[in-house]
Amino acid sequence: MTRENEFLTLLDAHKGILHKISKMYMESPEDQQDLFQEIIYQLWKSYHSFSHQSKFSTWMYRVAVNTAITFFKKEKRKPPTTSAFPENVMSEESEASSKELKLSHFYKAVQQLEKIEKALIFYHLENYTHRDISLQLGISEVNARVKLNRAKNKLKELIKNQGYEF
């Protein structure tokens, strides 16, 4: 298998990660797609430095989150802090659209978090331990735990402020 085919196979197996990160950092579908493409470019550009000492997905998380943070900073984009959801959006919806609505509320709230908070929430959603999160972000385990709890509480408040109750 060529290096390019190996990369594409690994990328295909883990591309859901890239979609999640893109949605967490960018609001519009166009911006999400731009970020998605930028992450793939950065992954390919740095693939030669991947040493196989860790899992590909671990390395990919790190590159993707760092790229998202840099991309967000570079573009100087700030997600809007208000949401325009109608008050009765939950009335008589199917289970599928209800799930989509929940995801929409979640991503809109996540977009309002600070860069580090987004990374913490992402790693938490990917079932990283506090220790793993601390290693990925270069902070102490205690600091990772405290910051994650604060980020989760802030996220709950942002979702409530959108009019969605748990």
Summary of the structure (lengths in Angstrom):
residues: 166
radius of gyration: 17.0
end to end distance: 48.2
largest distance: 53.9
contacts: 433
relative contact order: 0.11
helix: 72%
strand: 0%
